[in-house]
Amino acid sequence: MTISEISSLMSGAIMQILLLAGPILITALVVGLVVSIIQATTSIQEQTLTFVPKIAAIMIVLALLAGWMFATLGEYTINLFSLIPGMAG
């Protein structure tokens, strides 16, 4: 196995991580920002107020995108397993 093949596998893995984690992280970021702006304007500084909307939004995103996430991860795993016989020789 050459260095370019290893580099290609690693870059593919990093892209897969970003692709799968991106929607969840962006959702948490946007909801956290909105809640922080609301807290700053209303002077409500309750610590637990930020967690409930974030958790709810993340659960909604996971419910909507779980099928796509598992299909994408499954395709990537199948592609990795198909490369194993070529690595042995």
Jmol script that loads the backbone (N, CA, C; Angstrom):
load data "model"
ATOM      1  N   MET A   1       0.854  -1.177   0.000  1.00  0.00           N
ATOM      2  CA  MET A   1       0.000   0.000   0.000  1.00  0.00           C
ATOM      3  C   MET A   1       0.898   1.237   0.000  1.00  0.00           C
ATOM      4  N   THR A   2       0.624   2.118  -0.915  1.00  0.00           N
ATOM      5  CA  THR A   2       1.483   3.293  -1.065  1.00  0.00           C
ATOM      6  C   THR A   2       0.990   4.437  -0.182  1.00  0.00           C
ATOM      7  N   ILE A   3       1.832   5.422  -0.066  1.00  0.00           N
ATOM      8  CA  ILE A   3       1.494   6.583   0.751  1.00  0.00           C
ATOM      9  C   ILE A   3       0.314   7.346   0.141  1.00  0.00           C
ATOM     10  N   SER A   4       0.238   7.386  -1.176  1.00  0.00           N
ATOM     11  CA  SER A   4      -0.888   8.084  -1.806  1.00  0.00           C
ATOM     12  C   SER A   4      -2.212   7.367  -1.530  1.00  0.00           C
ATOM     13  N   GLU A   5      -2.206   6.045  -1.489  1.00  0.00           N
ATOM     14  CA  GLU A   5      -3.426   5.304  -1.150  1.00  0.00           C
ATOM     15  C   GLU A   5      -3.841   5.552   0.291  1.00  0.00           C
ATOM     16  N   ILE A   6      -2.867   5.572   1.188  1.00  0.00           N
ATOM     17  CA  ILE A   6      -3.161   5.844   2.597  1.00  0.00           C
ATOM     18  C   ILE A   6      -3.687   7.269   2.756  1.00  0.00           C
ATOM     19  N   SER A   7      -3.070   8.194   2.048  1.00  0.00           N
ATOM     20  CA  SER A   7      -3.520   9.580   2.097  1.00  0.00           C
ATOM     21  C   SER A   7      -4.947   9.714   1.562  1.00  0.00           C
ATOM     22  N   SER A   8      -5.247   8.989   0.505  1.00  0.00           N
ATOM     23  CA  SER A   8      -6.592   9.018  -0.068  1.00  0.00           C
ATOM     24  C   SER A   8      -7.617   8.440   0.919  1.00  0.00           C
ATOM     25  N   LEU A   9      -7.254   7.354   1.579  1.00  0.00           N
ATOM     26  CA  LEU A   9      -8.158   6.766   2.579  1.00  0.00           C
ATOM     27  C   LEU A   9      -8.394   7.717   3.747  1.00  0.00           C
ATOM     28  N   MET A  10      -7.338   8.363   4.198  1.00  0.00           N
ATOM     29  CA  MET A  10      -7.469   9.281   5.328  1.00  0.00           C
ATOM     30  C   MET A  10      -8.297  10.507   4.954  1.00  0.00           C
ATOM     31  N   SER A  11      -8.076  11.059   3.770  1.00  0.00           N
ATOM     32  CA  SER A  11      -8.864  12.221   3.365  1.00  0.00           C
ATOM     33  C   SER A  11     -10.329  11.839   3.163  1.00  0.00           C
ATOM     34  N   GLY A  12     -10.581  10.635   2.658  1.00  0.00           N
ATOM     35  CA  GLY A  12     -11.952  10.161   2.527  1.00  0.00           C
ATOM     36  C   GLY A  12     -12.620   9.996   3.875  1.00  0.00           C
ATOM     37  N   ALA A  13     -11.873   9.507   4.860  1.00  0.00           N
ATOM     38  CA  ALA A  13     -12.425   9.339   6.201  1.00  0.00           C
ATOM     39  C   ALA A  13     -12.736  10.688   6.844  1.00  0.00           C
ATOM     40  N   ILE A  14     -11.853  11.642   6.673  1.00  0.00           N
ATOM     41  CA  ILE A  14     -12.090  12.981   7.240  1.00  0.00           C
ATOM     42  C   ILE A  14     -13.296  13.641   6.572  1.00  0.00           C
ATOM     43  N   MET A  15     -13.415  13.496   5.264  1.00  0.00           N
ATOM     44  CA  MET A  15     -14.571  14.059   4.568  1.00  0.00           C
ATOM     45  C   MET A  15     -15.866  13.388   5.022  1.00  0.00           C
ATOM     46  N   GLN A  16     -15.812  12.089   5.267  1.00  0.00           N
ATOM     47  CA  GLN A  16     -16.993  11.374   5.745  1.00  0.00           C
ATOM     48  C   GLN A  16     -17.394  11.862   7.136  1.00  0.00           C
ATOM     49  N   ILE A  17     -16.426  12.089   7.997  1.00  0.00           N
ATOM     50  CA  ILE A  17     -16.710  12.614   9.339  1.00  0.00           C
ATOM     51  C   ILE A  17     -17.352  13.989   9.246  1.00  0.00           C
ATOM     52  N   LEU A  18     -16.788  14.854   8.423  1.00  0.00           N
ATOM     53  CA  LEU A  18     -17.352  16.200   8.267  1.00  0.00           C
ATOM     54  C   LEU A  18     -18.750  16.163   7.667  1.00  0.00           C
ATOM     55  N   LEU A  19     -18.961  15.274   6.718  1.00  0.00           N
ATOM     56  CA  LEU A  19     -20.262  15.161   6.064  1.00  0.00           C
ATOM     57  C   LEU A  19     -21.335  14.675   7.030  1.00  0.00           C
ATOM     58  N   LEU A  20     -20.983  13.742   7.899  1.00  0.00           N
ATOM     59  CA  LEU A  20     -21.965  13.183   8.827  1.00  0.00           C
ATOM     60  C   LEU A  20     -22.173  14.063  10.064  1.00  0.00           C
ATOM     61  N   ALA A  21     -21.121  14.678  10.557  1.00  0.00           N
ATOM     62  CA  ALA A  21     -21.247  15.481  11.776  1.00  0.00           C
ATOM     63  C   ALA A  21     -21.646  16.923  11.491  1.00  0.00           C
ATOM     64  N   GLY A  22     -21.440  17.380  10.273  1.00  0.00           N
ATOM     65  CA  GLY A  22     -21.709  18.768   9.922  1.00  0.00           C
ATOM     66  C   GLY A  22     -23.121  19.249  10.205  1.00  0.00           C
ATOM     67  N   PRO A  23     -24.144  18.554   9.729  1.00  0.00           N
ATOM     68  CA  PRO A  23     -25.502  19.043   9.976  1.00  0.00           C
ATOM     69  C   PRO A  23     -25.856  19.155  11.458  1.00  0.00           C
ATOM     70  N   ILE A  24     -25.385  18.227  12.255  1.00  0.00           N
ATOM     71  CA  ILE A  24     -25.675  18.254  13.692  1.00  0.00           C
ATOM     72  C   ILE A  24     -24.948  19.416  14.356  1.00  0.00           C
ATOM     73  N   LEU A  25     -23.685  19.586  14.022  1.00  0.00           N
ATOM     74  CA  LEU A  25     -22.910  20.662  14.635  1.00  0.00           C
ATOM     75  C   LEU A  25     -23.403  22.042  14.209  1.00  0.00           C
ATOM     76  N   ILE A  26     -23.771  22.178  12.953  1.00  0.00           N
ATOM     77  CA  ILE A  26     -24.290  23.469  12.485  1.00  0.00           C
ATOM     78  C   ILE A  26     -25.619  23.785  13.159  1.00  0.00           C
ATOM     79  N   THR A  27     -26.464  22.770  13.314  1.00  0.00           N
ATOM     80  CA  THR A  27     -27.739  22.974  14.006  1.00  0.00           C
ATOM     81  C   THR A  27     -27.517  23.433  15.444  1.00  0.00           C
ATOM     82  N   ALA A  28     -26.612  22.764  16.152  1.00  0.00           N
ATOM     83  CA  ALA A  28     -26.324  23.148  17.535  1.00  0.00           C
ATOM     84  C   ALA A  28     -25.747  24.557  17.604  1.00  0.00           C
ATOM     85  N   LEU A  29     -24.910  24.910  16.647  1.00  0.00           N
ATOM     86  CA  LEU A  29     -24.320  26.240  16.618  1.00  0.00           C
ATOM     87  C   LEU A  29     -25.379  27.318  16.400  1.00  0.00           C
ATOM     88  N   VAL A  30     -26.256  27.106  15.433  1.00  0.00           N
ATOM     89  CA  VAL A  30     -27.278  28.098  15.118  1.00  0.00           C
ATOM     90  C   VAL A  30     -28.264  28.248  16.273  1.00  0.00           C
ATOM     91  N   VAL A  31     -28.717  27.133  16.831  1.00  0.00           N
ATOM     92  CA  VAL A  31     -29.667  27.203  17.949  1.00  0.00           C
ATOM     93  C   VAL A  31     -29.014  27.858  19.162  1.00  0.00           C
ATOM     94  N   GLY A  32     -27.767  27.526  19.442  1.00  0.00           N
ATOM     95  CA  GLY A  32     -27.061  28.150  20.553  1.00  0.00           C
ATOM     96  C   GLY A  32     -26.895  29.642  20.366  1.00  0.00           C
ATOM     97  N   LEU A  33     -26.601  30.053  19.136  1.00  0.00           N
ATOM     98  CA  LEU A  33     -26.457  31.477  18.850  1.00  0.00           C
ATOM     99  C   LEU A  33     -27.772  32.221  19.025  1.00  0.00           C
ATOM    100  N   VAL A  34     -28.851  31.638  18.525  1.00  0.00           N
ATOM    101  CA  VAL A  34     -30.174  32.277  18.665  1.00  0.00           C
ATOM    102  C   VAL A  34     -30.568  32.385  20.126  1.00  0.00           C
ATOM    103  N   VAL A  35     -30.367  31.328  20.893  1.00  0.00           N
ATOM    104  CA  VAL A  35     -30.717  31.356  22.313  1.00  0.00           C
ATOM    105  C   VAL A  35     -29.845  32.366  23.056  1.00  0.00           C
ATOM    106  N   SER A  36     -28.574  32.446  22.694  1.00  0.00           N
ATOM    107  CA  SER A  36     -27.690  33.422  23.343  1.00  0.00           C
ATOM    108  C   SER A  36     -28.119  34.850  23.048  1.00  0.00           C
ATOM    109  N   ILE A  37     -28.532  35.116  21.817  1.00  0.00           N
ATOM    110  CA  ILE A  37     -29.014  36.460  21.477  1.00  0.00           C
ATOM    111  C   ILE A  37     -30.283  36.778  22.258  1.00  0.00           C
ATOM    112  N   ILE A  38     -31.178  35.804  22.348  1.00  0.00           N
ATOM    113  CA  ILE A  38     -32.407  36.024  23.120  1.00  0.00           C
ATOM    114  C   ILE A  38     -32.084  36.259  24.592  1.00  0.00           C
ATOM    115  N   GLN A  39     -31.146  35.495  25.137  1.00  0.00           N
ATOM    116  CA  GLN A  39     -30.758  35.686  26.542  1.00  0.00           C
ATOM    117  C   GLN A  39     -30.126  37.055  26.752  1.00  0.00           C
ATOM    118  N   ALA A  40     -29.324  37.497  25.817  1.00  0.00           N
ATOM    119  CA  ALA A  40     -28.666  38.797  25.969  1.00  0.00           C
ATOM    120  C   ALA A  40     -29.668  39.944  25.895  1.00  0.00           C
ATOM    121  N   THR A  41     -30.668  39.814  25.038  1.00  0.00           N
ATOM    122  CA  THR A  41     -31.628  40.906  24.900  1.00  0.00           C
ATOM    123  C   THR A  41     -32.643  40.948  26.036  1.00  0.00           C
ATOM    124  N   THR A  42     -32.942  39.795  26.619  1.00  0.00           N
ATOM    125  CA  THR A  42     -33.948  39.770  27.688  1.00  0.00           C
ATOM    126  C   THR A  42     -33.323  39.728  29.078  1.00  0.00           C
ATOM    127  N   SER A  43     -32.020  39.645  29.170  1.00  0.00           N
ATOM    128  CA  SER A  43     -31.282  39.560  30.442  1.00  0.00           C
ATOM    129  C   SER A  43     -31.672  38.346  31.275  1.00  0.00           C
ATOM    130  N   ILE A  44     -32.098  37.285  30.607  1.00  0.00           N
ATOM    131  CA  ILE A  44     -32.352  36.007  31.296  1.00  0.00           C
ATOM    132  C   ILE A  44     -31.073  35.180  31.186  1.00  0.00           C
ATOM    133  N   GLN A  45     -30.429  34.920  32.294  1.00  0.00           N
ATOM    134  CA  GLN A  45     -29.163  34.204  32.282  1.00  0.00           C
ATOM    135  C   GLN A  45     -29.297  32.817  32.906  1.00  0.00           C
ATOM    136  N   GLU A  46     -30.290  32.088  32.508  1.00  0.00           N
ATOM    137  CA  GLU A  46     -30.491  30.733  33.002  1.00  0.00           C
ATOM    138  C   GLU A  46     -29.608  29.777  32.199  1.00  0.00           C
ATOM    139  N   GLN A  47     -28.779  29.004  32.880  1.00  0.00           N
ATOM    140  CA  GLN A  47     -27.829  28.128  32.205  1.00  0.00           C
ATOM    141  C   GLN A  47     -28.511  26.964  31.486  1.00  0.00           C
ATOM    142  N   THR A  48     -29.580  26.450  32.088  1.00  0.00           N
ATOM    143  CA  THR A  48     -30.231  25.290  31.492  1.00  0.00           C
ATOM    144  C   THR A  48     -31.071  25.656  30.277  1.00  0.00           C
ATOM    145  N   LEU A  49     -31.338  26.931  30.063  1.00  0.00           N
ATOM    146  CA  LEU A  49     -32.154  27.354  28.935  1.00  0.00           C
ATOM    147  C   LEU A  49     -31.504  27.032  27.595  1.00  0.00           C
ATOM    148  N   THR A  50     -30.192  26.984  27.551  1.00  0.00           N
ATOM    149  CA  THR A  50     -29.518  26.717  26.279  1.00  0.00           C
ATOM    150  C   THR A  50     -29.559  25.241  25.906  1.00  0.00           C
ATOM    151  N   PHE A  51     -29.616  24.349  26.880  1.00  0.00           N
ATOM    152  CA  PHE A  51     -29.516  22.924  26.582  1.00  0.00           C
ATOM    153  C   PHE A  51     -30.784  22.341  25.980  1.00  0.00           C
ATOM    154  N   VAL A  52     -31.935  22.722  26.478  1.00  0.00           N
ATOM    155  CA  VAL A  52     -33.186  22.123  26.014  1.00  0.00           C
ATOM    156  C   VAL A  52     -33.446  22.406  24.533  1.00  0.00           C
ATOM    157  N   PRO A  53     -33.341  23.649  24.064  1.00  0.00           N
ATOM    158  CA  PRO A  53     -33.549  23.869  22.621  1.00  0.00           C
ATOM    159  C   PRO A  53     -32.490  23.172  21.752  1.00  0.00           C
ATOM    160  N   LYS A  54     -31.240  23.144  22.220  1.00  0.00           N
ATOM    161  CA  LYS A  54     -30.192  22.469  21.451  1.00  0.00           C
ATOM    162  C   LYS A  54     -30.481  20.985  21.329  1.00  0.00           C
ATOM    163  N   ILE A  55     -30.836  20.353  22.437  1.00  0.00           N
ATOM    164  CA  ILE A  55     -31.120  18.919  22.411  1.00  0.00           C
ATOM    165  C   ILE A  55     -32.320  18.633  21.521  1.00  0.00           C
ATOM    166  N   ALA A  56     -33.362  19.458  21.618  1.00  0.00           N
ATOM    167  CA  ALA A  56     -34.547  19.256  20.782  1.00  0.00           C
ATOM    168  C   ALA A  56     -34.211  19.412  19.301  1.00  0.00           C
ATOM    169  N   ALA A  57     -33.440  20.430  18.960  1.00  0.00           N
ATOM    170  CA  ALA A  57     -33.079  20.655  17.556  1.00  0.00           C
ATOM    171  C   ALA A  57     -32.192  19.529  17.028  1.00  0.00           C
ATOM    172  N   ILE A  58     -31.260  19.060  17.842  1.00  0.00           N
ATOM    173  CA  ILE A  58     -30.383  17.968  17.415  1.00  0.00           C
ATOM    174  C   ILE A  58     -31.191  16.694  17.212  1.00  0.00           C
ATOM    175  N   MET A  59     -32.144  16.428  18.090  1.00  0.00           N
ATOM    176  CA  MET A  59     -32.989  15.238  17.932  1.00  0.00           C
ATOM    177  C   MET A  59     -33.832  15.324  16.656  1.00  0.00           C
ATOM    178  N   ILE A  60     -34.333  16.503  16.344  1.00  0.00           N
ATOM    179  CA  ILE A  60     -35.110  16.673  15.108  1.00  0.00           C
ATOM    180  C   ILE A  60     -34.233  16.440  13.880  1.00  0.00           C
ATOM    181  N   VAL A  61     -33.026  16.998  13.893  1.00  0.00           N
ATOM    182  CA  VAL A  61     -32.108  16.809  12.764  1.00  0.00           C
ATOM    183  C   VAL A  61     -31.725  15.344  12.631  1.00  0.00           C
ATOM    184  N   LEU A  62     -31.476  14.676  13.758  1.00  0.00           N
ATOM    185  CA  LEU A  62     -31.151  13.252  13.695  1.00  0.00           C
ATOM    186  C   LEU A  62     -32.322  12.438  13.169  1.00  0.00           C
ATOM    187  N   ALA A  63     -33.526  12.781  13.577  1.00  0.00           N
ATOM    188  CA  ALA A  63     -34.701  12.056  13.093  1.00  0.00           C
ATOM    189  C   ALA A  63     -34.885  12.249  11.589  1.00  0.00           C
ATOM    190  N   LEU A  64     -34.605  13.448  11.101  1.00  0.00           N
ATOM    191  CA  LEU A  64     -34.772  13.718   9.678  1.00  0.00           C
ATOM    192  C   LEU A  64     -33.657  13.130   8.822  1.00  0.00           C
ATOM    193  N   LEU A  65     -32.441  13.135   9.317  1.00  0.00           N
ATOM    194  CA  LEU A  65     -31.292  12.751   8.503  1.00  0.00           C
ATOM    195  C   LEU A  65     -30.688  11.392   8.848  1.00  0.00           C
ATOM    196  N   ALA A  66     -31.272  10.660   9.784  1.00  0.00           N
ATOM    197  CA  ALA A  66     -30.673   9.392  10.214  1.00  0.00           C
ATOM    198  C   ALA A  66     -30.585   8.386   9.069  1.00  0.00           C
ATOM    199  N   GLY A  67     -31.611   8.288   8.270  1.00  0.00           N
ATOM    200  CA  GLY A  67     -31.583   7.349   7.148  1.00  0.00           C
ATOM    201  C   GLY A  67     -30.478   7.666   6.158  1.00  0.00           C
ATOM    202  N   TRP A  68     -30.365   8.945   5.815  1.00  0.00           N
ATOM    203  CA  TRP A  68     -29.306   9.358   4.901  1.00  0.00           C
ATOM    204  C   TRP A  68     -27.923   9.127   5.505  1.00  0.00           C
ATOM    205  N   MET A  69     -27.784   9.408   6.806  1.00  0.00           N
ATOM    206  CA  MET A  69     -26.489   9.230   7.469  1.00  0.00           C
ATOM    207  C   MET A  69     -26.071   7.756   7.474  1.00  0.00           C
ATOM    208  N   PHE A  70     -27.009   6.869   7.801  1.00  0.00           N
ATOM    209  CA  PHE A  70     -26.679   5.443   7.820  1.00  0.00           C
ATOM    210  C   PHE A  70     -26.397   4.914   6.423  1.00  0.00           C
ATOM    211  N   ALA A  71     -27.126   5.391   5.423  1.00  0.00           N
ATOM    212  CA  ALA A  71     -26.870   4.954   4.048  1.00  0.00           C
ATOM    213  C   ALA A  71     -25.493   5.416   3.581  1.00  0.00           C
ATOM    214  N   THR A  72     -25.144   6.654   3.877  1.00  0.00           N
ATOM    215  CA  THR A  72     -23.833   7.182   3.487  1.00  0.00           C
ATOM    216  C   THR A  72     -22.710   6.428   4.186  1.00  0.00           C
ATOM    217  N   LEU A  73     -22.880   6.181   5.466  1.00  0.00           N
ATOM    218  CA  LEU A  73     -21.859   5.444   6.214  1.00  0.00           C
ATOM    219  C   LEU A  73     -21.766   4.000   5.740  1.00  0.00           C
ATOM    220  N   GLY A  74     -22.899   3.413   5.394  1.00  0.00           N
ATOM    221  CA  GLY A  74     -22.889   2.048   4.865  1.00  0.00           C
ATOM    222  C   GLY A  74     -22.155   1.952   3.543  1.00  0.00           C
ATOM    223  N   GLU A  75     -22.403   2.899   2.644  1.00  0.00           N
ATOM    224  CA  GLU A  75     -21.693   2.912   1.362  1.00  0.00           C
ATOM    225  C   GLU A  75     -20.194   3.069   1.560  1.00  0.00           C
ATOM    226  N   TYR A  76     -19.809   3.946   2.472  1.00  0.00           N
ATOM    227  CA  TYR A  76     -18.378   4.156   2.731  1.00  0.00           C
ATOM    228  C   TYR A  76     -17.740   2.889   3.299  1.00  0.00           C
ATOM    229  N   THR A  77     -18.447   2.219   4.200  1.00  0.00           N
ATOM    230  CA  THR A  77     -17.922   0.988   4.793  1.00  0.00           C
ATOM    231  C   THR A  77     -17.799  -0.115   3.747  1.00  0.00           C
ATOM    232  N   ILE A  78     -18.790  -0.241   2.877  1.00  0.00           N
ATOM    233  CA  ILE A  78     -18.721  -1.240   1.812  1.00  0.00           C
ATOM    234  C   ILE A  78     -17.543  -0.953   0.891  1.00  0.00           C
ATOM    235  N   ASN A  79     -17.325   0.319   0.578  1.00  0.00           N
ATOM    236  CA  ASN A  79     -16.172   0.682  -0.254  1.00  0.00           C
ATOM    237  C   ASN A  79     -14.855   0.329   0.437  1.00  0.00           C
ATOM    238  N   LEU A  80     -14.770   0.558   1.736  1.00  0.00           N
ATOM    239  CA  LEU A  80     -13.551   0.196   2.462  1.00  0.00           C
ATOM    240  C   LEU A  80     -13.327  -1.313   2.463  1.00  0.00           C
ATOM    241  N   PHE A  81     -14.390  -2.062   2.699  1.00  0.00           N
ATOM    242  CA  PHE A  81     -14.253  -3.528   2.712  1.00  0.00           C
ATOM    243  C   PHE A  81     -13.898  -4.075   1.336  1.00  0.00           C
ATOM    244  N   SER A  82     -14.355  -3.412   0.281  1.00  0.00           N
ATOM    245  CA  SER A  82     -14.009  -3.885  -1.058  1.00  0.00           C
ATOM    246  C   SER A  82     -12.533  -3.624  -1.381  1.00  0.00           C
ATOM    247  N   LEU A  83     -11.912  -2.697  -0.671  1.00  0.00           N
ATOM    248  CA  LEU A  83     -10.479  -2.420  -0.901  1.00  0.00           C
ATOM    249  C   LEU A  83      -9.565  -3.391  -0.171  1.00  0.00           C
ATOM    250  N   ILE A  84     -10.077  -4.158   0.769  1.00  0.00           N
ATOM    251  CA  ILE A  84      -9.235  -5.044   1.578  1.00  0.00           C
ATOM    252  C   ILE A  84      -8.498  -6.097   0.744  1.00  0.00           C
ATOM    253  N   PRO A  85      -9.141  -6.797  -0.204  1.00  0.00           N
ATOM    254  CA  PRO A  85      -8.369  -7.784  -0.972  1.00  0.00           C
ATOM    255  C   PRO A  85      -7.200  -7.180  -1.757  1.00  0.00           C
ATOM    256  N   GLY A  86      -7.341  -5.969  -2.226  1.00  0.00           N
ATOM    257  CA  GLY A  86      -6.249  -5.320  -2.952  1.00  0.00           C
ATOM    258  C   GLY A  86      -5.092  -4.926  -2.060  1.00  0.00           C
ATOM    259  N   MET A  87      -5.348  -4.755  -0.774  1.00  0.00           N
ATOM    260  CA  MET A  87      -4.286  -4.388   0.162  1.00  0.00           C
ATOM    261  C   MET A  87      -3.413  -5.576   0.539  1.00  0.00           C
ATOM    262  N   ALA A  88      -3.917  -6.787   0.408  1.00  0.00           N
ATOM    263  CA  ALA A  88      -3.169  -7.979   0.822  1.00  0.00           C
ATOM    264  C   ALA A  88      -2.027  -8.302  -0.138  1.00  0.00           C
ATOM    265  N   GLY A  89      -2.167  -7.913  -1.363  1.00  0.00           N
ATOM    266  CA  GLY A  89      -1.170  -8.310  -2.342  1.00  0.00           C
ATOM    267  C   GLY A  89      -0.135  -7.340  -2.662  1.00  0.00           C
TER     268      GLY A  89
END
end "model"
wireframe off; spacefill off
backbone 0.3
color backbone group
